[in-house]
Amino acid sequence: MKNKALKIVIIDDNLHLLSSLEKLLTMLGHTVCGASTAETGMQLVHECRPSLLICDIALQGAINGYGVARMLRMHAAVAGAFFVAMSGNSKQEDREKSVQAGFDRHVAKPASVADIKGVIDDAWMHRLRRGYAV
């Protein structure tokens, strides 16, 4: 599916992965903001108002990815955003825990380029279902 550019925020404390995802998504034509901590990432979400949030579950610090999703889901600024959890844990119970926290999709690490493109397609379908402009 060929889509227009999305605004994307990535939160991951693995700086190599964060940089790689930022580069890939930028090359695919999207506007990307990245953060290596939950606190900085949540601030970016409020500033950028992304259509897509990609967040690591096992963030270092006081707030993990589940906490990020729970807190952000309460804010109107990102009410229509598509939330994607990324984790090295991909059992069914891990996926269910992500959904319960407020994520729309759970992607296992390491994610392939095809996985990331699938996330973009899912984010666009999410926008279309919710009636957002394309």
N, CA, C and O atoms as a DFTB+ gen file, in Angstrom:
536 C
 N C O
     1  1       0.847      -1.171       0.000
     2  2       0.000       0.000       0.000
     3  2       0.896       1.240       0.000
     4  3       1.794       1.362       0.833
     5  1       0.652       2.142      -0.922
     6  2       1.405       3.395      -1.011
     7  2       0.673       4.447      -0.185
     8  3      -0.481       4.772      -0.465
     9  1       1.344       4.976       0.831
    10  2       0.717       5.915       1.746
    11  2       1.444       7.244       1.764
    12  3       2.610       7.340       1.383
    13  1       0.731       8.269       2.215
    14  2       1.346       9.566       2.451
    15  2       2.170       9.485       3.727
    16  3       2.078       8.517       4.482
    17  1       2.972      10.510       3.954
    18  2       3.849      10.531       5.120
    19  2       3.058      10.609       6.420
    20  3       2.033      11.284       6.511
    21  1       3.562       9.901       7.413
    22  2       3.017       9.953       8.765
    23  2       3.982      10.711       9.667
    24  3       5.179      10.785       9.389
    25  1       3.452      11.271      10.748
    26  2       4.289      11.781      11.836
    27  2       4.452      10.619      12.802
    28  3       3.472      10.028      13.255
    29  1       5.706      10.299      13.112
    30  2       5.997       9.124      13.931
    31  2       6.908       9.516      15.090
    32  3       7.875      10.255      14.906
    33  1       6.595       9.016      16.284
    34  2       7.497       9.132      17.428
    35  2       7.949       7.724      17.786
    36  3       7.138       6.805      17.900
    37  1       9.270       7.572      17.961
    38  2       9.861       6.304      18.382
    39  2      10.485       6.526      19.755
    40  3      11.214       7.496      19.963
    41  1      10.196       5.623      20.690
    42  2      10.823       5.670      22.009
    43  2      11.529       4.340      22.224
    44  3      10.885       3.296      22.330
    45  1      12.856       4.383      22.288
    46  2      13.649       3.171      22.518
    47  2      14.975       3.567      23.142
    48  3      15.639       4.486      22.663
    49  1      15.365       2.881      24.208
    50  2      16.624       3.214      24.872
    51  2      17.830       2.544      24.220
    52  3      18.966       2.796      24.622
    53  1      17.601       1.701      23.228
    54  2      18.692       1.135      22.438
    55  2      18.995       2.147      21.329
    56  3      18.279       2.223      20.331
    57  1      20.061       2.917      21.521
    58  2      20.349       4.026      20.608
    59  2      20.615       3.569      19.180
    60  3      20.265       4.272      18.232
    61  1      21.230       2.399      19.013
    62  2      21.484       1.879      17.662
    63  2      20.159       1.566      16.960
    64  3      19.959       1.933      15.802
    65  1      19.266       0.889      17.668
    66  2      17.958       0.566      17.086
    67  2      17.163       1.838      16.814
    68  3      16.536       1.966      15.762
    69  1      17.186       2.770      17.749
    70  2      16.475       4.039      17.574
    71  2      16.954       4.755      16.318
    72  3      16.147       5.208      15.507
    73  1      18.265       4.855      16.164
    74  2      18.843       5.524      14.995
    75  2      18.483       4.798      13.700
    76  3      18.151       5.432      12.699
    77  1      18.550       3.473      13.724
    78  2      18.228       2.684      12.524
    79  2      16.771       2.863      12.110
    80  3      16.471       3.028      10.928
    81  1      15.870       2.830      13.088
    82  2      14.447       3.021      12.776
    83  2      14.177       4.429      12.263
    84  3      13.407       4.614      11.321
    85  1      14.814       5.422      12.885
    86  2      14.649       6.805      12.421
    87  2      15.085       6.938      10.966
    88  3      14.391       7.556      10.159
    89  1      16.235       6.355      10.635
    90  2      16.747       6.436       9.258
    91  2      15.821       5.722       8.278
    92  3      15.496       6.266       7.223
    93  1      15.399       4.518       8.616
    94  2      14.524       3.744       7.731
    95  2      13.217       4.487       7.471
    96  3      12.804       4.644       6.322
    97  1      12.575       4.940       8.532
    98  2      11.280       5.603       8.375
    99  2      11.405       6.935       7.654
   100  3      10.505       7.322       6.910
   101  1      12.500       7.636       7.863
   102  2      12.746       8.882       7.133
   103  2      12.948       8.582       5.648
   104  3      12.426       9.295       4.791
   105  1      13.707       7.525       5.345
   106  2      13.915       7.131       3.945
   107  2      12.598       6.743       3.278
   108  3      12.440       6.907       2.068
   109  1      11.661       6.231       4.061
   110  2      10.347       5.860       3.527
   111  2       9.426       7.070       3.396
   112  3       8.279       6.942       2.968
   113  1       9.937       8.253       3.770
   114  2       9.196       9.489       3.552
   115  2       8.416      10.029       4.738
   116  3       7.613      10.948       4.579
   117  1       8.637       9.478       5.915
   118  2       7.886       9.896       7.095
   119  2       8.662      10.931       7.915
   120  3       9.885      11.028       7.814
   121  1       7.938      11.694       8.720
   122  2       8.536      12.646       9.648
   123  2       8.697      11.925      10.974
   124  3       7.720      11.441      11.545
   125  1       9.939      11.852      11.470
   126  2      10.234      11.016      12.628
   127  2      10.917      11.818      13.728
   128  3      11.839      12.592      13.470
   129  1      10.452      11.619      14.952
   130  2      11.091      12.159      16.151
   131  2      11.430      10.967      17.035
   132  3      10.605      10.072      17.217
   133  1      12.636      10.952      17.582
   134  2      13.047       9.837      18.422
   135  2      13.465      10.282      19.801
   136  3      13.970      11.389      19.988
   137  1      13.249       9.400      20.772
   138  2      13.641       9.661      22.154
   139  2      14.158       8.372      22.774
   140  3      13.706       7.280      22.431
   141  1      15.109       8.510      23.691
   142  2      15.693       7.331      24.333
   143  2      15.172       7.103      25.749
   144  3      15.577       6.140      26.401
   145  1      14.282       7.970      26.239
   146  2      13.669       7.771      27.552
   147  2      12.158       7.951      27.447
   148  3      11.656       8.622      26.545
   149  1      11.454       7.345      28.379
   150  2       9.994       7.468      28.397
   151  2       9.572       8.919      28.569
   152  3       8.672       9.395      27.878
   153  1      10.217       9.615      29.483
   154  2       9.839      10.993      29.774
   155  2      10.027      11.898      28.559
   156  3       9.134      12.673      28.219
   157  1      11.175      11.803      27.910
   158  2      11.435      12.609      26.715
   159  2      10.481      12.215      25.592
   160  3       9.980      13.075      24.868
   161  1      10.235      10.935      25.452
   162  2       9.322      10.455      24.417
   163  2       7.905      10.957      24.603
   164  3       7.246      11.342      23.637
   165  1       7.430      10.955      25.844
   166  2       6.069      11.442      26.089
   167  2       5.972      12.936      25.810
   168  3       4.948      13.409      25.316
   169  1       7.029      13.683      26.121
   170  2       7.044      15.111      25.796
   171  2       6.997      15.304      24.274
   172  3       6.272      16.167      23.777
   173  1       7.770      14.500      23.541
   174  2       7.753      14.574      22.072
   175  2       6.361      14.270      21.514
   176  3       5.911      14.914      20.566
   177  1       5.698      13.304      22.096
   178  2       4.352      12.957      21.632
   179  2       3.426      14.160      21.763
   180  3       2.648      14.451      20.854
   181  1       3.510      14.855      22.887
   182  2       2.652      16.031      23.087
   183  2       3.012      17.162      22.131
   184  3       2.135      17.904      21.690
   185  1       4.300      17.298      21.808
   186  2       4.743      18.357      20.893
   187  2       4.448      18.012      19.435
   188  3       3.983      18.865      18.679
   189  1       4.712      16.780      19.040
   190  2       4.618      16.369      17.630
   191  2       3.230      15.883      17.222
   192  3       2.878      15.945      16.044
   193  1       2.446      15.408      18.168
   194  2       1.120      14.839      17.885
   195  2       1.187      13.821      16.742
   196  3       0.613      14.039      15.675
   197  1       1.887      12.718      16.972
   198  2       2.099      11.748      15.899
   199  2       0.854      10.942      15.552
   200  3      -0.089      10.839      16.337
   201  1       0.885      10.377      14.355
   202  2      -0.130       9.415      13.926
   203  2       0.257       8.012      14.368
   204  3      -0.587       7.122      14.470
   205  1       1.560       7.831      14.629
   206  2       2.097       6.522      14.987
   207  2       3.125       6.674      16.096
   208  3       4.028       7.506      16.011
   209  1       2.978       5.863      17.138
   210  2       3.965       5.761      18.211
   211  2       4.522       4.353      18.186
   212  3       3.767       3.380      18.218
   213  1       5.846       4.238      18.129
   214  2       6.525       2.949      18.247
   215  2       7.325       3.019      19.535
   216  3       8.201       3.872      19.678
   217  1       7.031       2.128      20.477
   218  2       7.642       2.223      21.802
   219  2       8.163       0.874      22.282
   220  3       7.459      -0.136      22.242
   221  1       9.407       0.882      22.733
   222  2      10.004      -0.287      23.367
   223  2       9.273      -0.555      24.681
   224  3       8.894       0.385      25.379
   225  1       9.076      -1.799      25.014
   226  2       8.433      -2.157      26.277
   227  2       9.421      -2.063      27.439
   228  3       9.074      -1.551      28.504
   229  1      10.637      -2.549      27.247
   230  2      11.612      -2.650      28.337
   231  2      12.498      -1.409      28.436
   232  3      13.725      -1.513      28.415
   233  1      11.877      -0.245      28.544
   234  2      12.646       0.993      28.682
   235  2      13.322       1.040      30.047
   236  3      12.762       0.576      31.041
   237  1      14.533       1.604      30.090
   238  2      15.228       1.832      31.353
   239  2      14.535       2.973      32.081
   240  3      13.930       3.836      31.446
   241  1      14.614       2.986      33.386
   242  2      14.060       4.100      34.146
   243  2      12.774       3.742      34.856
   244  3      12.383       2.576      34.927
   245  1      12.123       4.766      35.379
   246  2      10.939       4.574      36.218
   247  2       9.700       4.174      35.425
   248  3       8.791       3.553      35.977
   249  1       9.647       4.519      34.141
   250  2       8.458       4.248      33.328
   251  2       8.833       3.316      32.177
   252  3       9.717       3.630      31.380
   253  1       8.156       2.170      32.094
   254  2       8.402       1.268      30.967
   255  2       7.400       1.569      29.853
   256  3       6.592       2.490      29.967
   257  1       7.458       0.795      28.789
   258  2       6.580       1.025      27.649
   259  2       5.103       0.882      27.974
   260  3       4.273       1.607      27.426
   261  1       4.770      -0.047      28.860
   262  2       3.369      -0.193      29.257
   263  2       2.874       1.089      29.926
   264  3       1.762       1.549      29.664
   265  1       3.709       1.657      30.788
   266  2       3.355       2.907      31.457
   267  2       3.190       4.051      30.479
   268  3       2.290       4.878      30.623
   269  1       4.066       4.096      29.477
   270  2       3.965       5.131      28.435
   271  2       2.603       5.044      27.754
   272  3       1.908       6.051      27.616
   273  1       2.225       3.849      27.331
   274  2       0.944       3.674      26.626
   275  2      -0.229       4.050      27.521
   276  3      -1.141       4.757      27.092
   277  1      -0.207       3.578      28.766
   278  2      -1.317       3.888      29.682
   279  2      -1.473       5.393      29.880
   280  3      -2.586       5.917      29.844
   281  1      -0.358       6.082      30.088
   282  2      -0.419       7.529      30.325
   283  2      -0.846       8.299      29.081
   284  3      -1.667       9.213      29.164
   285  1      -0.289       7.928      27.922
   286  2      -0.601       8.672      26.704
   287  2      -2.025       8.440      26.218
   288  3      -2.617       9.334      25.613
   289  1      -2.581       7.275      26.464
   290  2      -3.948       6.993      26.016
   291  2      -4.971       7.910      26.691
   292  3      -6.102       8.023      26.219
   293  1      -4.592       8.556      27.774
   294  2      -5.510       9.453      28.490
   295  2      -5.534      10.863      27.901
   296  3      -6.306      11.705      28.360
   297  1      -4.698      11.137      26.885
   298  2      -4.573      12.491      26.349
   299  2      -5.203      12.616      24.964
   300  3      -4.950      11.801      24.077
   301  1      -6.014      13.635      24.796
   302  2      -6.708      13.879      23.530
   303  2      -5.745      14.131      22.375
   304  3      -6.082      13.863      21.222
   305  1      -4.546      14.644      22.671
   306  2      -3.574      14.970      21.620
   307  2      -3.201      13.751      20.781
   308  3      -2.811      13.892      19.622
   309  1      -3.318      12.574      21.351
   310  2      -2.943      11.354      20.624
   311  2      -4.092      10.343      20.585
   312  3      -3.866       9.141      20.445
   313  1      -5.302      10.835      20.708
   314  2      -6.469       9.948      20.751
   315  2      -6.556       9.042      19.531
   316  3      -6.955       7.884      19.654
   317  1      -6.194       9.542      18.361
   318  2      -6.302       8.747      17.145
   319  2      -5.022       8.066      16.715
   320  3      -4.982       7.431      15.661
   321  1      -3.975       8.187      17.516
   322  2      -2.679       7.608      17.136
   323  2      -2.711       6.082      17.229
   324  3      -3.440       5.504      18.035
   325  1      -1.907       5.454      16.387
   326  2      -1.733       4.001      16.380
   327  2      -0.497       3.709      17.223
   328  3       0.590       4.199      16.915
   329  1      -0.649       2.915      18.287
   330  2       0.442       2.616      19.218
   331  2       0.980       1.214      18.935
   332  3       0.222       0.245      18.886
   333  1       2.296       1.120      18.750
   334  2       2.946      -0.164      18.493
   335  2       3.982      -0.437      19.575
   336  3       4.880       0.373      19.807
   337  1       3.850      -1.578      20.229
   338  2       4.832      -2.031      21.211
   339  2       5.900      -2.829      20.484
   340  3       5.595      -3.621      19.592
   341  1       7.162      -2.618      20.868
   342  2       8.252      -3.447      20.349
   343  2       8.922      -4.112      21.538
   344  3       9.215      -3.469      22.547
   345  1       9.161      -5.412      21.404
   346  2       9.723      -6.149      22.522
   347  2      10.430      -7.403      22.036
   348  3      10.069      -7.992      21.017
   349  1      11.440      -7.791      22.786
   350  2      12.106      -9.061      22.531
   351  2      11.241     -10.234      22.976
   352  3      11.508     -11.379      22.612
   353  1      10.221      -9.955      23.753
   354  2       9.286     -10.977      24.232
   355  2       8.050     -10.965      23.345
   356  3       7.391      -9.937      23.191
   357  1       7.746     -12.121      22.764
   358  2       6.628     -12.132      21.812
   359  2       5.674     -13.305      22.015
   360  3       5.015     -13.750      21.075
   361  1       5.608     -13.800      23.251
   362  2       4.631     -14.848      23.544
   363  2       3.235     -14.238      23.536
   364  3       3.081     -13.018      23.585
   365  1       2.233     -15.088      23.473
   366  2       0.849     -14.610      23.449
   367  2       0.539     -13.731      24.656
   368  3      -0.129     -12.707      24.513
   369  1       1.014     -14.114      25.844
   370  2       0.726     -13.305      27.035
   371  2       1.404     -11.933      26.968
   372  3       0.887     -10.960      27.516
   373  1       2.564     -11.852      26.294
   374  2       3.230     -10.552      26.103
   375  2       2.394      -9.667      25.186
   376  3       2.233      -8.473      25.439
   377  1       1.874     -10.253      24.139
   378  2       1.028      -9.507      23.198
   379  2      -0.258      -9.025      23.888
   380  3      -0.687      -7.887      23.697
   381  1      -0.856      -9.901      24.683
   382  2      -2.078      -9.529      25.404
   383  2      -1.814      -8.399      26.399
   384  3      -2.628      -7.487      26.539
   385  1      -0.680      -8.464      27.084
   386  2      -0.321      -7.414      28.046
   387  2      -0.144      -6.073      27.331
   388  3      -0.510      -5.029      27.870
   389  1       0.411      -6.098      26.131
   390  2       0.569      -4.869      25.345
   391  2      -0.786      -4.265      24.999
   392  3      -0.985      -3.058      25.133
   393  1      -1.710      -5.098      24.558
   394  2      -3.053      -4.618      24.207
   395  2      -3.750      -4.052      25.445
   396  3      -4.390      -3.002      25.373
   397  1      -3.628      -4.738      26.567
   398  2      -4.250      -4.261      27.808
   399  2      -3.692      -2.906      28.236
   400  3      -4.407      -2.106      28.839
   401  1      -2.425      -2.644      27.931
   402  2      -1.800      -1.367      28.299
   403  2      -2.214      -0.234      27.365
   404  3      -2.036       0.938      27.695
   405  1      -2.768      -0.578      26.193
   406  2      -3.211       0.462      25.263
   407  2      -2.551       0.434      23.902
   408  3      -2.810       1.305      23.071
   409  1      -1.700      -0.554      23.657
   410  2      -1.077      -0.670      22.342
   411  2      -2.049      -1.322      21.362
   412  3      -2.871      -2.155      21.745
   413  1      -1.941      -0.931      20.097
   414  2      -2.770      -1.512      19.043
   415  2      -2.126      -2.743      18.423
   416  3      -2.812      -3.608      17.879
   417  1      -0.809      -2.813      18.509
   418  2      -0.076      -3.918      17.881
   419  2       1.204      -4.163      18.660
   420  3       1.758      -3.249      19.271
   421  1       1.668      -5.407      18.632
   422  2       2.903      -5.820      19.305
   423  2       3.818      -6.425      18.243
   424  3       3.430      -7.366      17.550
   425  1       5.020      -5.893      18.115
   426  2       5.984      -6.380      17.127
   427  2       7.201      -6.923      17.862
   428  3       7.746      -6.270      18.753
   429  1       7.621      -8.128      17.479
   430  2       8.784      -8.746      18.106
   431  2      10.072      -8.134      17.566
   432  3      10.185      -7.832      16.378
   433  1      11.038      -7.959      18.462
   434  2      12.377      -7.525      18.065
   435  2      13.205      -8.770      17.793
   436  3      13.005      -9.784      18.461
   437  1      14.103      -8.733      16.862
   438  2      14.345      -7.619      15.945
   439  2      13.281      -7.592      14.847
   440  3      12.920      -8.628      14.287
   441  1      12.796      -6.410      14.556
   442  2      11.772      -6.236      13.521
   443  2      12.436      -6.125      12.155
   444  3      13.459      -5.455      12.007
   445  1      11.861      -6.772      11.175
   446  2      12.370      -6.688       9.804
   447  2      11.814      -5.438       9.123
   448  3      10.899      -4.796       9.638
   449  1      12.368      -5.105       7.976
   450  2      11.841      -3.990       7.181
   451  2      10.384      -4.279       6.814
   452  3       9.547      -3.376       6.833
   453  1      10.085      -5.524       6.484
   454  2       8.701      -5.900       6.156
   455  2       7.781      -5.690       7.357
   456  3       6.645      -5.242       7.197
   457  1       8.268      -6.012       8.566
   458  2       7.475      -5.769       9.777
   459  2       7.161      -4.283       9.926
   460  3       6.028      -3.909      10.231
   461  1       8.162      -3.444       9.710
   462  2       7.991      -1.992       9.863
   463  2       7.038      -1.457       8.796
   464  3       6.182      -0.623       9.090
   465  1       7.185      -1.931       7.566
   466  2       6.255      -1.507       6.509
   467  2       4.829      -1.959       6.832
   468  3       3.869      -1.248       6.532
   469  1       4.692      -3.125       7.435
   470  2       3.378      -3.600       7.860
   471  2       2.775      -2.718       8.941
   472  3       1.567      -2.480       8.955
   473  1       3.619      -2.233       9.849
   474  2       3.172      -1.309      10.892
   475  2       2.646      -0.020      10.257
   476  3       1.612       0.503      10.672
   477  1       3.360       0.487       9.252
   478  2       2.936       1.709       8.554
   479  2       1.571       1.482       7.892
   480  3       0.676       2.320       8.004
   481  1       1.421       0.357       7.210
   482  2       0.134       0.039       6.572
   483  2      -0.986      -0.049       7.612
   484  3      -2.087       0.457       7.393
   485  1      -0.692      -0.697       8.745
   486  2      -1.695      -0.817       9.806
   487  2      -2.064       0.550      10.381
   488  3      -3.229       0.804      10.686
   489  1      -1.077       1.423      10.528
   490  2      -1.342       2.776      11.041
   491  2      -2.259       3.532      10.079
   492  3      -3.152       4.259      10.515
   493  1      -2.043       3.362       8.777
   494  2      -2.912       4.027       7.800
   495  2      -4.318       3.450       7.812
   496  3      -5.292       4.197       7.725
   497  1      -4.435       2.152       7.917
   498  2      -5.766       1.536       7.992
   499  2      -6.496       2.016       9.251
   500  3      -7.702       2.258       9.220
   501  1      -5.770       2.149      10.337
   502  2      -6.324       2.661      11.592
   503  2      -6.876       4.070      11.385
   504  3      -7.977       4.383      11.839
   505  1      -6.110       4.920      10.697
   506  2      -6.552       6.298      10.414
   507  2      -7.810       6.292       9.544
   508  3      -8.747       7.049       9.798
   509  1      -7.830       5.449       8.530
   510  2      -8.987       5.381       7.632
   511  2     -10.241       4.918       8.375
   512  3     -11.322       5.478       8.193
   513  1     -10.084       3.886       9.217
   514  2     -11.229       3.378       9.986
   515  2     -11.783       4.438      10.931
   516  3     -12.985       4.470      11.192
   517  1     -10.918       5.302      11.440
   518  2     -11.347       6.339      12.385
   519  2     -11.783       7.626      11.679
   520  3     -12.202       8.584      12.327
   521  1     -11.682       7.639      10.351
   522  2     -12.170       8.786       9.593
   523  2     -11.242       9.980       9.559
   524  3     -11.683      11.101       9.305
   525  1      -9.945       9.755       9.816
   526  2      -8.985      10.853       9.746
   527  2      -8.608      11.118       8.295
   528  3      -8.640      10.214       7.460
   529  1      -8.252      12.359       8.005
   530  2      -7.859      12.750       6.642
   531  2      -6.647      11.956       6.203
   532  3      -5.756      11.666       7.001
   533  1      -6.620      11.606       4.927
   534  2      -5.482      10.860       4.372
   535  2      -4.649      11.679       3.477
   536  3      -3.658      11.189       2.937
